[in-house]
Amino acid sequence: RDLGGAFGAVLILIYILITGWFGSFRTPLVMMIAIPLALVGVLPGHWMFGAFFTATSMIGFIALAGIMVRNSVLLIDFVDLSLEHGKTLGDAVLEAGAVRFRPILLTAGTVVVGAIVILFDPIFQGLAIALMMGAIASTVLTLIVVPVVHFMVEKRHHEHPCPEEWEAMAPEVCETDLEEEAAPTALDETAVDQAEELTPAAPDDQPEDPAESTDEEPTQ
């Protein structure tokens, strides 16, 4: 129970830190998707090694949360930098996965190598399994899931989120709320036409001022 409370406190602190840095309430949620993805490796890893999920396993999972969020920060921070240089959201997401692949892979590799030392320790085996298997699974899934989710969440705030190649192949993926608001519908055009017909046209000839239309006095 104490470790569960500590894990909840860690999640809150991570959310506050990322919100303060990126100035967004949506971005931290996208980044923290990597945390539950670690369970894809942690739980099957204990089953593979025939080990129980112990307190040290929970400690390893808590430590893994910060490592996995760091990978998400690397990806989304690169996306923001690419957007500042005028690239579309789709190009920025693809380039972020390609450029940040090596640093993220090296981070996971160092975690795995460091955890191998305590893998066969009877007390810290759960910690090693959580770090090793969680890092491997979460790293692979983070490189796929986080960029995709970030693109789906942020594309509605971009008028042209996709490159031209994407719009030609999958136009439904590139649809945004901004385009729907900007595009006039047939109903709107009909309403405008009806309003123009009902509006009375202003007369061309204005009535003359009575003071100016007085008859001239006859000459004597």
N, C-alpha and C positions, 0 to 999 in steps of 0.2 A: 504493500500500500504506500509506503514512504517513497519507494522508487517511482511509483505511478504519479504521485504528487510532484516529485522532482522533474519527471518528464513533462508534465503539464506546464510547470514553471519555465522549463527550457523552451517550450514551444512559444509561450507568450513573449519571452525575452527576444527570441529570434524574430518574431513578427514585429515587435516594436523597433528593433534595430534596423531591419530591412525597410520598414515604412519610413523611418526617419532619413534613411540614406536616399531612397528612390522617390520619396514624396508621393507615394501612391498606396492606396489600400488594396488594390487588386493584385499588384505585382508580387507582394509577399506570399499570397495564397498560391499563386502559380509556382513560385520557387519551392514552396514547402510540399508540393506534390511528391517530390523525391523522397521524402521521409517514409511514407507508407510503402513506397515501392521497395524499400529495403527489406520489408517483411517477406517479399517474394523469394529472397535468398536466405534470410535468417531461419525461418521455420523449416524449409526443406533441408537446410544445412544441418540442423540438429538431428533430423531424421536420418540423414545419410551417415553421420558419424555415430549414431546410436547414443546421443547425449540428451540429457534433460535440459529444459529451458530454466536456468537457475537465475539467481540474483546477479551473478557476474554477466550472464547473457543480457540481462536488462541494462546493465551498465554499458556494455558494448553497444547496444542499440541506441542508448542516449548519446553516447559519443559519436556514433555514426550519423546522427541527425545533423550535427553541425558540419560534418564533412560533406554530406550530400547536398546540403543547402549551399555550401560554397561552390559546388559544381554548377548549380542553377544560377548563382550570382555571376559566374564567369560567362555563362551563355547569354543571359538577358542583358548584362552590361555591354557585351559586344554588340548585341542587337541595337541598343540605344545609340551607341557610337556610330554604327553604320547608318542609322536613320538620320543622324545629324549631318552626315556627308551626302545626303540626298538620295540614298538608295531606298527602294521599296521595301515594305515589311517582309515580303516573301524572300527577296534576295538576301536581306539581312539575317533572316532566320537560317537559311541554308548556309550562308557563309559562317555564321557563328558556330554551327555544328562542325564544320570542317576545320576552322581555325583553332577552336578550343578543344578539339578532340584529343590532341596529344597531351596538353596539361592535365586534363581530366583523367586520362588513362594513366598518366604517371602518378597522380595522386592515389588512385585506386591501387596501383601496383605497390607503392610504398606501404600502404596500409596492410595489404596482404602479406608482404614480405616480413613486416614487423610482427604480425600476428602469428606467423608460423612458429616463432620461437616458443610461444606458450601454448601451442595447440595441444600438446600431449600432457600438459600439466593437469592434475586431477581437480584443482581448484579453479583455475582460470581457463579451462578448456571452453566453457560457454562463452567467455569474453572473446576468445580467439575465433570461434566459429561465427559469432555474430558480426565481428569486424570483417572477417574474410569473405564469407558468403554474402553478407549484406552489401559490402562494397562492390563486389563483382556484379550482382544482379541490379543494384540500384544505378550503378554507372552506366550499364548498357541501356536500361530503360530510361534513365534521365536524358541521355542524348537523343532519344526519340520522342518521349512523351512531353517533356517540358517545352521544347520548341514548338511542337504542334499545338499544345494547349495555349501557349502564349500567342501564337498566331491567331487562333480562333477567338481569343478574348479581345485582342487589340485591333483586329481588322475592322471592326465596326467604327473605330475612331479614325480611320484613314479613308480618304476618298478613293485612292487607287492603291490598295495594299499588295496587289500582285503584279508581277512583270507581264509583258504582253504574251509571252508563251503560255503562261498559266491561264490567262483569260481566254485564249483560243482553245485550250484543251479542256479546261474545267471551269466554265464561267460561273457555275453555281457556288463554287468555293470562294470566289472573289467578290461575291455580293456583299454590300455593306449597307448599314442604315443611312449613311450620308447620301449614297446614290439614290436610295428610295425616296428620301425626302426631297432631293433636288429634282428628280424626274417628275414632270407633271403627268397626271393621269388623264384619261379620256373624260372622266367625270368632271375634273377640275376645268378642262377646256370647255366643256358644254356649259357649265355654270357661268363661266366668264362671258361666253357668247350670249347667253340669255340675259345677263345683267346689262350688256351693252345694248341689246334690243329694247329693254324696258326703260333705259335712261333717255329722257326726252332731249332732243337735240336743241341746242341753244339757237335762237333766231339770229340770222345774219344782220338784219336791219334793226337797229335800235330806235325806239321812238324819240322823236325830236322833243327838245325842251320847249314847253309852251311859251316861256319867256323869250326864246329865240325865234319863235315862229309867228310873231305879231306882224300884221300887215304894215307895210310902209305907208306913211302919210302921203296923200296926194300933193303933188307940187302945185303951188298957187300960180 
